Amino acid sequence: MKKPARATQPQSAPASAPRVAIAIMAAGKGTRLKSQLPKVLHEVGGKPLLAHVIAAATRVVPPEDVFAIIGHEAGRVRSAVADTKVNFILQSEQRGTGHALMVAGEALSPYDNVIVLSGDAPQITPQTIAALLNFHLDQRAAMTLLSTDLADPTGYGRVIRKSARSAEVKSIVEEKSARPAQKKIHEINAGFYVFSVAQLFSNITKLSTANPHSEYYLTDMASLLRQTGQRVVVWKTENAAEILGANTRAELALIDHHMRLRKCQQLMTTGVTIFYPATCIIDSDVEIAADTVIEPFVQILGQSRIGANCRIRSYSVIRDCEIGDGALIRPGCVMEGSRIGATAILGPYSHLRPGSDIGEGAHVGNFVETKKIKLGKGSKANHLTYLGDSEIGAGVNIGAGTITCNYDGLKKHTTVIEDGAFIGSDTTLVAPVRVGKGAYIGAASCITEDVPEDSLGLSRAQQVVKQGWAKERRTLRK
């Protein structure tokens, strides 16, 4: 098997280098998934199937040379991966893989070669794509197939080589047409190809729909090109998992499982401790630095970035968060779209909603909820508190049961608490309001006006004690 010889990162190609495009088949409905969601938008490893394929493709060629061929729920698919900056081609009527390339003919015509990928095979790697392309170029082929060996090849088209040692393809035989001897062949057609654009579009109109589904099959190009004397070859990958598509819910679950275990293995090789990888859900794009410990039953999702020497304890769910070095996330925390500074301590059971910015060494404790706040260095909110739309300085102590009343029914308003302030337990801060530097707020106060620096803010009803009242009430009940 020939090894990749060229870099997989996009580079400015010399003027003499062949122009290469990548076409991704993403138009199908995915009937066997029994879903209203387009097939390529079902998620594994924390993002849509198509997004994984695009990520691999754009490490081989620039995004402007990648074309996603979309059809079913085209607008929804386009929106889901719009940030990838690839091109989209509409296949309004889905009449097979061959038809998809017919529709893409004008867009692909400026290129010398086109790599064809499947939008529902998320485990394909840029290394394999590059190796397939390099082999195609070295062989000066009109068409190159990607193949692999499967222990159980049932259902797949078999690759028939001219001879055991030959790279040339004699034919591709589908399962229904295979003779008993051919069914024993374990080398299957993976459905990934490289074509010479000139040869592809000189012959693609010869494809026939004389088949049970009345569709144009791209696999038929192999025999068409051979009939015109063109070279059709095959390159085999040893990693069979790369080519597996997701056609059923069970296959989705299996691919997701494999991807997540592989992600955990990658992290562990870089120095991350994951106590029980099979219980953890860590998305593909997550980054975790060395010497961080991930306990069982943790979810780390989206674009989360976790620093070194952190500890993420069990049952925490972290999405799109940045966590600084040495932070401790105690059990059961739920966090989204937030930043946690170095050595901060969260939880147990803290809830950080989007826009929370927790400073270095700060503490956010049990059953504390934050939303769109900045909590300064070393500040503490340890118990049963809601902090929303707030700017809180350094060294502030927030007592248990404190609430920032940030919404008046029409607008959100900001609470500002300056450095070193002390907020007594069960305080209600009615925004907009400011508590000055070093000020104290007495427990159980409702603060509706600004409290100046180094002052005491106190707002309580006067306590009344009626001697003997309880005893008299009990007597009356008798």
VOBA-879264 format. One line per field, with one value per residue (C-alpha): residue number from 1; residue in one letter; chain; x, y, z. Coordinates in steps of 0.001 Angstrom, whole numbers, always signed. Layout:
# residues N
lummi NUM/...
tigu A/...
nuro A/...
xx X/...
yy Y/...
zz Z/...
***
This chain:
# residues 478
lummi 1/2/3/4/5/6/7/8/9/10/11/12/13/14/15/16/17/18/19/20/21/22/23/24/25/26/27/28/29/30/31/32/33/34/35/36/37/38/39/40/41/42/43/44/45/46/47/48/49/50/51/52/53/54/55/56/57/58/59/60/61/62/63/64/65/66/67/68/69/70/71/72/73/74/75/76/77/78/79/80/81/82/83/84/85/86/87/88/89/90/91/92/93/94/95/96/97/98/99/100/101/102/103/104/105/106/107/108/109/110/111/112/113/114/115/116/117/118/119/120/121/122/123/124/125/126/127/128/129/130/131/132/133/134/135/136/137/138/139/140/141/142/143/144/145/146/147/148/149/150/151/152/153/154/155/156/157/158/159/160/161/162/163/164/165/166/167/168/169/170/171/172/173/174/175/176/177/178/179/180/181/182/183/184/185/186/187/188/189/190/191/192/193/194/195/196/197/198/199/200/201/202/203/204/205/206/207/208/209/210/211/212/213/214/215/216/217/218/219/220/221/222/223/224/225/226/227/228/229/230/231/232/233/234/235/236/237/238/239/240/241/242/243/244/245/246/247/248/249/250/251/252/253/254/255/256/257/258/259/260/261/262/263/264/265/266/267/268/269/270/271/272/273/274/275/276/277/278/279/280/281/282/283/284/285/286/287/288/289/290/291/292/293/294/295/296/297/298/299/300/301/302/303/304/305/306/307/308/309/310/311/312/313/314/315/316/317/318/319/320/321/322/323/324/325/326/327/328/329/330/331/332/333/334/335/336/337/338/339/340/341/342/343/344/345/346/347/348/349/350/351/352/353/354/355/356/357/358/359/360/361/362/363/364/365/366/367/368/369/370/371/372/373/374/375/376/377/378/379/380/381/382/383/384/385/386/387/388/389/390/391/392/393/394/395/396/397/398/399/400/401/402/403/404/405/406/407/408/409/410/411/412/413/414/415/416/417/418/419/420/421/422/423/424/425/426/427/428/429/430/431/432/433/434/435/436/437/438/439/440/441/442/443/444/445/446/447/448/449/450/451/452/453/454/455/456/457/458/459/460/461/462/463/464/465/466/467/468/469/470/471/472/473/474/475/476/477/478
tigu M/K/K/P/A/R/A/T/Q/P/Q/S/A/P/A/S/A/P/R/V/A/I/A/I/M/A/A/G/K/G/T/R/L/K/S/Q/L/P/K/V/L/H/E/V/G/G/K/P/L/L/A/H/V/I/A/A/A/T/R/V/V/P/P/E/D/V/F/A/I/I/G/H/E/A/G/R/V/R/S/A/V/A/D/T/K/V/N/F/I/L/Q/S/E/Q/R/G/T/G/H/A/L/M/V/A/G/E/A/L/S/P/Y/D/N/V/I/V/L/S/G/D/A/P/Q/I/T/P/Q/T/I/A/A/L/L/N/F/H/L/D/Q/R/A/A/M/T/L/L/S/T/D/L/A/D/P/T/G/Y/G/R/V/I/R/K/S/A/R/S/A/E/V/K/S/I/V/E/E/K/S/A/R/P/A/Q/K/K/I/H/E/I/N/A/G/F/Y/V/F/S/V/A/Q/L/F/S/N/I/T/K/L/S/T/A/N/P/H/S/E/Y/Y/L/T/D/M/A/S/L/L/R/Q/T/G/Q/R/V/V/V/W/K/T/E/N/A/A/E/I/L/G/A/N/T/R/A/E/L/A/L/I/D/H/H/M/R/L/R/K/C/Q/Q/L/M/T/T/G/V/T/I/F/Y/P/A/T/C/I/I/D/S/D/V/E/I/A/A/D/T/V/I/E/P/F/V/Q/I/L/G/Q/S/R/I/G/A/N/C/R/I/R/S/Y/S/V/I/R/D/C/E/I/G/D/G/A/L/I/R/P/G/C/V/M/E/G/S/R/I/G/A/T/A/I/L/G/P/Y/S/H/L/R/P/G/S/D/I/G/E/G/A/H/V/G/N/F/V/E/T/K/K/I/K/L/G/K/G/S/K/A/N/H/L/T/Y/L/G/D/S/E/I/G/A/G/V/N/I/G/A/G/T/I/T/C/N/Y/D/G/L/K/K/H/T/T/V/I/E/D/G/A/F/I/G/S/D/T/T/L/V/A/P/V/R/V/G/K/G/A/Y/I/G/A/A/S/C/I/T/E/D/V/P/E/D/S/L/G/L/S/R/A/Q/Q/V/V/K/Q/G/W/A/K/E/R/R/T/L/R/K
nuro A/A/A/A/A/A/A/A/A/A/A/A/A/A/A/A/A/A/A/A/A/A/A/A/A/A/A/A/A/A/A/A/A/A/A/A/A/A/A/A/A/A/A/A/A/A/A/A/A/A/A/A/A/A/A/A/A/A/A/A/A/A/A/A/A/A/A/A/A/A/A/A/A/A/A/A/A/A/A/A/A/A/A/A/A/A/A/A/A/A/A/A/A/A/A/A/A/A/A/A/A/A/A/A/A/A/A/A/A/A/A/A/A/A/A/A/A/A/A/A/A/A/A/A/A/A/A/A/A/A/A/A/A/A/A/A/A/A/A/A/A/A/A/A/A/A/A/A/A/A/A/A/A/A/A/A/A/A/A/A/A/A/A/A/A/A/A/A/A/A/A/A/A/A/A/A/A/A/A/A/A/A/A/A/A/A/A/A/A/A/A/A/A/A/A/A/A/A/A/A/A/A/A/A/A/A/A/A/A/A/A/A/A/A/A/A/A/A/A/A/A/A/A/A/A/A/A/A/A/A/A/A/A/A/A/A/A/A/A/A/A/A/A/A/A/A/A/A/A/A/A/A/A/A/A/A/A/A/A/A/A/A/A/A/A/A/A/A/A/A/A/A/A/A/A/A/A/A/A/A/A/A/A/A/A/A/A/A/A/A/A/A/A/A/A/A/A/A/A/A/A/A/A/A/A/A/A/A/A/A/A/A/A/A/A/A/A/A/A/A/A/A/A/A/A/A/A/A/A/A/A/A/A/A/A/A/A/A/A/A/A/A/A/A/A/A/A/A/A/A/A/A/A/A/A/A/A/A/A/A/A/A/A/A/A/A/A/A/A/A/A/A/A/A/A/A/A/A/A/A/A/A/A/A/A/A/A/A/A/A/A/A/A/A/A/A/A/A/A/A/A/A/A/A/A/A/A/A/A/A/A/A/A/A/A/A/A/A/A/A/A/A/A/A/A/A/A/A/A/A/A/A/A/A/A/A/A/A/A/A/A/A/A/A/A/A/A/A/A/A/A/A/A/A/A/A/A/A/A/A/A/A/A/A/A/A/A/A/A/A/A/A/A/A/A/A/A/A
xx +0/+1423/+2001/+983/+3778/+2340/+1298/-2370/-2460/-3744/-874/-436/+189/+2771/+1323/+2149/+457/-2897/-5934/-7869/-11444/-13343/-17024/-18968/-22180/-24678/-28027/-29668/-32613/-31486/-34772/-33543/-32878/-36626/-36057/-37179/-33567/-31429/-29133/-25864/-26986/-27297/-24534/-21648/-18745/-20623/-21194/-23018/-21747/-21134/-19097/-16612/-16173/-15740/-13140/-11102/-11535/-10389/-7128/-6359/-7564/-8701/-12412/-12971/-12117/-14628/-18153/-20951/-23664/-26909/-30538/-32950/-33584/-30846/-31361/-31109/-27917/-26354/-27129/-25733/-22265/-22227/-19257/-17028/-16872/-17199/-19270/-22730/-24250/-27968/-29077/-32780/-33792/-31826/-31225/-28123/-24443/-23679/-26393/-24907/-21666/-23563/-25185/-21738/-20163/-19966/-18492/-15881/-14890/-11916/-10215/-7924/-9010/-11920/-12015/-15475/-16343/-19464/-21080/-22243/-18828/-17397/-14318/-12456/-9084/-7183/-4232/-6289/-7783/-4301/-2924/-5763/-5098/-1351/-1834/-4221/-1683/+1229/-752/-1896/-5353/-8699/-10411/-9123/-11271/-10754/-11189/-10806/-11127/-14164/-14534/-18182/-18476/-22164/-24050/-20996/-19756/-16696/-13548/-12332/-8690/-7029/-4735/-3953/-920/-2350/-3672/-5889/-9611/-11303/-14791/-16943/-19559/-22540/-23799/-26939/-24971/-22010/-21378/-20657/-16888/-17036/-19010/-16026/-13920/-13436/-12129/-15032/-15626/-15736/-17575/-14734/-13112/-10697/-11446/-9663/-12203/-11682/-12255/-15159/-17187/-16282/-18018/-20537/-23402/-23026/-24289/-27556/-30547/-31246/-31271/-33914/-33774/-33606/-30624/-27242/-24589/-21080/-19703/-20646/-17962/-15331/-16563/-17301/-13761/-12207/-14220/-12611/-9132/-8699/-6819/-8978/-7073/-7705/-5932/-6680/-6862/-6080/-8448/-11873/-13646/-12816/-15222/-18209/-21351/-24270/-27417/-29293/-29615/-27575/-24759/-24861/-24491/-21622/-19709/-20272/-18966/-15831/-15144/-15495/-13282/-10687/-10917/-10306/-7339/-5865/-6238/-4673/-1629/-1079/-1136/-4808/-6126/-9565/-10554/-13327/-13336/-16371/-18566/-17318/-18732/-16010/-16680/-14232/-13159/-12549/-9012/-7629/-4108/-1814/-2276/-5969/-8092/-11510/-13615/-16322/-19627/-18418/-19601/-17285/-18934/-18629/-15535/-14541/-10915/-9585/-6178/-3550/-3825/-7595/-9932/-13396/-15436/-18263/-21601/-20490/-21681/-19454/-20293/-18296/-16370/-12802/-11340/-7999/-5121/-5642/-9409/-11545/-15017/-16832/-19600/-22770/-21882/-23639/-21769/-22250/-20539/-18502/-14926/-13429/-10138/-7105/-7466/-11164/-13413/-16930/-19649/-20927/-24050/-23223/-25019/-23107/-25253/-23778/-21678/-20380/-16771/-15371/-12086/-8851/-9211/-12908/-15424/-18910/-20528/-23418/-26699/-25359/-26612/-24849/-25722/-23794/-21648/-18052/-16900/-13541/-10365/-10784/-14474/-16846/-20478/-20675/-24340/-27831/-27470/-28555/-26223/-27327/-26188/-23627/-20140/-18512/-15033/-12166/-12332/-16111/-18069/-21607/-23681/-26058/-29402/-28366/-30370/-29669/-33047/-31914/-35204/-38033/-40402/-39208/-35446/-32391/-30390/-26886/-25778/-22262/-20457/-17015/-13832/-13886/-17611/-19469/-23006/-24885/-27004/-30480/-29816/-31934/-30179/-32708/-30890/-29717/-27761/-24147/-22428/-19227/-15746/-15462/-19139/-21207/-24780/-26633/-28246/-31828/-31668/-33518/-31171/-32803/-30355/-26595/-24454/-21334/-17794/-17037/-20651/-23194/-26373/-29258/-32905/-35161/-38587/-38363/-38615/-41638/-41759/-45091/-44494/-46771/-48536/-47778/-48809/-52111/-52805/-52275/-54646/-57395/-57167/-58062
yy +0/+3329/+5846/+9511/+11522/+15036/+17407/+17429/+21114/+23570/+25351/+27718/+25315/+25982/+27115/+23730/+21658/+20102/+21890/+19646/+20006/+17957/+17142/+15902/+13956/+15444/+15491/+12356/+12105/+9094/+7188/+4406/+6920/+7630/+11280/+14728/+15855/+15627/+12630/+14573/+16765/+13894/+14301/+12124/+13294/+16498/+17880/+16973/+14144/+16583/+18935/+16138/+15387/+19076/+19409/+16577/+17919/+21446/+20099/+18752/+21631/+25175/+25690/+27486/+24224/+22151/+21684/+20197/+18813/+19282/+18465/+17309/+20211/+22116/+25379/+23664/+21859/+25042/+26942/+24221/+24338/+27893/+28844/+26349/+28697/+25849/+26051/+24541/+22970/+22227/+18832/+19668/+16244/+13366/+10812/+9085/+9741/+9996/+12592/+14596/+15032/+15845/+18737/+19803/+19709/+23462/+24186/+21433/+22171/+24478/+21675/+18875/+16312/+15912/+13851/+12520/+11968/+10799/+13304/+10604/+8973/+11192/+9151/+9766/+11369/+14007/+11629/+9022/+11604/+12896/+9379/+8503/+11648/+11072/+7495/+8691/+11249/+8821/+6212/+8782/+7255/+8400/+7016/+5810/+3973/+3761/+254/-1617/-5177/-6034/-9211/-9215/-7515/-8349/-5555/-3868/-3889/-6125/-4840/-7239/-6532/-7565/-9729/-10140/-7841/-5353/-1909/-1933/-2597/-5081/-4400/-3556/-6206/-5318/-7773/-8695/-9462/-11238/-14893/-17160/-16957/-13159/-12908/-14448/-11398/-9147/-6075/-3667/-407/+2325/+4845/+7405/+8288/+10507/+11341/+13089/+15842/+15712/+11950/+12062/+14608/+13164/+9959/+10735/+11252/+7573/+6507/+4590/+4430/+818/-420/-1151/+2430/+4178/+6231/+7176/+5255/+6635/+3114/+2472/+4964/+2287/+60/+3020/+4380/+951/+497/+3651/+2383/+4598/+3523/+2668/+1781/+1108/+2180/+319/+1785/-494/+1455/+114/+2365/+5413/+4483/+3460/+5494/+6100/+4677/+3650/+4888/+1915/+2814/+6424/+5252/+2917/+5609/+8106/+5560/+4890/+8583/+9446/+6597/+7639/+11231/+10051/+7985/+10999/+13153/+10520/+10278/+14019/+13705/+13987/+11534/+10119/+7618/+5801/+6833/+4759/+6940/+10321/+12311/+14531/+16241/+16149/+19803/+19925/+20784/+19723/+20396/+17943/+16847/+17647/+14906/+13983/+11883/+9429/+10598/+14000/+15726/+18252/+19598/+22006/+24197/+23886/+24582/+23305/+24250/+22218/+20734/+21088/+18568/+18021/+15966/+13578/+14551/+17977/+19178/+21767/+23307/+25955/+27029/+28172/+26918/+28206/+26232/+24646/+25151/+22724/+21872/+19976/+17434/+18278/+21672/+22805/+25439/+26966/+29759/+30828/+31583/+30309/+31760/+29886/+28197/+29079/+26648/+25860/+23753/+21408/+22018/+25470/+26647/+29026/+30348/+32028/+35119/+34216/+35279/+33886/+35440/+33867/+32142/+32983/+30620/+29868/+27379/+25014/+25988/+29316/+30433/+33060/+34689/+37339/+38375/+39222/+37928/+39397/+37782/+36000/+36880/+34334/+33411/+30146/+29357/+29497/+32698/+34165/+36668/+37996/+40958/+41956/+43401/+42241/+43343/+41554/+40262/+40538/+38252/+37420/+35972/+33028/+33715/+36909/+37853/+40459/+41564/+42297/+42246/+44748/+42985/+44977/+45444/+43915/+46152/+45866/+45525/+46773/+45630/+47143/+45630/+44389/+44831/+42530/+41473/+40007/+36874/+37089/+40459/+41604/+44027/+45763/+46839/+49256/+49710/+50148/+49048/+50994/+49756/+48261/+48833/+46501/+45414/+44157/+40729/+40529/+43986/+45076/+47538/+49891/+52821/+53110/+52461/+54667/+53413/+52172/+52680/+50364/+49749/+48449/+48100/+46156/+46531/+47259/+44082/+43872/+41476/+40826/+39139/+36169/+36266/+32652/+31361/+33281/+31885/+28312/+28928/+30197/+27042/+24937
zz +0/-1037/+1778/+1602/+48/+133/+2873/+3858/+4769/+2148/+456/-2445/-5304/-8028/-11323/-12889/-10177/-11088/-9733/-7339/-6115/-3569/-4104/-1067/-1657/+803/-994/+382/+2756/+4777/+4724/+7029/+9806/+9920/+10692/+9591/+9978/+6818/+6972/+6907/+9831/+12294/+14843/+15936/+18040/+18800/+15308/+12070/+9904/+7072/+9284/+10021/+6317/+5487/+8255/+6721/+3170/+4037/+5402/+1920/-250/+603/+1420/-1887/-3683/-1692/-3081/-982/-3258/-1349/-2095/+603/+3029/+1192/+3068/+6421/+5425/+4066/+7274/+9513/+7943/+6560/+8742/+6909/+3874/+1360/-1829/-2264/-5371/-5448/-6715/-6683/-7979/-6455/-9200/-7894/-7322/-11017/-11420/-8528/-10461/-13639/-11743/-10480/-13931/-14524/-11084/-11436/-15031/-14144/-12204/-13349/-10761/-8382/-5184/-4364/-691/+1090/+3437/+5841/+6457/+9220/+10102/+6854/+7563/+5600/+5480/+3623/+1261/+427/-25/-2402/-4440/-4541/-5711/-8434/-9671/-9528/-11456/-14051/-13745/-15056/-11948/-8601/-6079/-2340/-981/+2267/+3558/+5682/+7683/+6620/+3211/+2797/+1089/-412/-3999/-4433/-6123/-8815/-9682/-12946/-10819/-7135/-7346/-9819/-8859/-11936/-11497/-13743/-12405/-9394/-8730/-6582/-3980/-5894/-9047/-7452/-8074/-5080/-5653/-5897/-2642/-874/-1791/+1237/-604/-1002/-2833/-190/-2376/-2377/-5694/-7549/-11159/-13975/-14611/-18361/-18545/-16089/-17997/-21406/-20371/-17651/-20114/-21063/-17627/-17754/-15413/-16380/-12792/-10126/-8759/-12157/-10969/-12389/-10434/-10184/-9777/-13412/-14440/-13796/-16633/-18920/-18551/-19032/-22229/-23610/-22693/-19626/-16515/-13448/-10282/-6597/-3385/-163/+3328/+6255/+8515/+7577/+10090/+7957/+5221/+7322/+6707/+9045/+7484/+10634/+14205/+15363/+12955/+14177/+17764/+16873/+14971/+17792/+20302/+18255/+17700/+21371/+22533/+19975/+21239/+24804/+23650/+21841/+24947/+27181/+24918/+25495/+29289/+30235/+32843/+32056/+34715/+32879/+29183/+28247/+30487/+29244/+26328/+24868/+21534/+18642/+18821/+22585/+23731/+27139/+28410/+30207/+33813/+33861/+35416/+34013/+36361/+35186/+33690/+32510/+29316/+27625/+24513/+21600/+21411/+25084/+26038/+29370/+30755/+32580/+36078/+36245/+37798/+36324/+38730/+37905/+36362/+35172/+31752/+30058/+26679/+24790/+27878/+28506/+31780/+33051/+34549/+37945/+38108/+40100/+38819/+41559/+40825/+38976/+37488/+34299/+32270/+28842/+26938/+29943/+30929/+34191/+35334/+36655/+40076/+40295/+42163/+41006/+42552/+43490/+41417/+40070/+36928/+34654/+31839/+28737/+29270/+32722/+33311/+36543/+37640/+38801/+42167/+42445/+44056/+42753/+45093/+45436/+43777/+42527/+39114/+37027/+33719/+31803/+34746/+35482/+38866/+39855/+41105/+44432/+44794/+46325/+45897/+47735/+48350/+46881/+44868/+41521/+39833/+36449/+34335/+36949/+37149/+40373/+41354/+43095/+46666/+46939/+49266/+48167/+50994/+50699/+49084/+47295/+44202/+41539/+40199/+36660/+34723/+35137/+32755/+29730/+29960/+31591/+33948/+35400/+39011/+39813/+42959/+43356/+44835/+48392/+48996/+51375/+50495/+53449/+53127/+51633/+49985/+47040/+44677/+42425/+39250/+38068/+41281/+42357/+45574/+46099/+46906/+50389/+51192/+53373/+52790/+55842/+55635/+54392/+52791/+49663/+47985/+45457/+45610/+45166/+48250/+48344/+48916/+52469/+53535/+55144/+53188/+55247/+54309/+56685/+58252/+61978/+64048/+66371/+69379/+71091/+74438/+75175/+71803/+70907/+74327/+74154/+70658/+71849/+74787/+72491/+70353/+73408
***
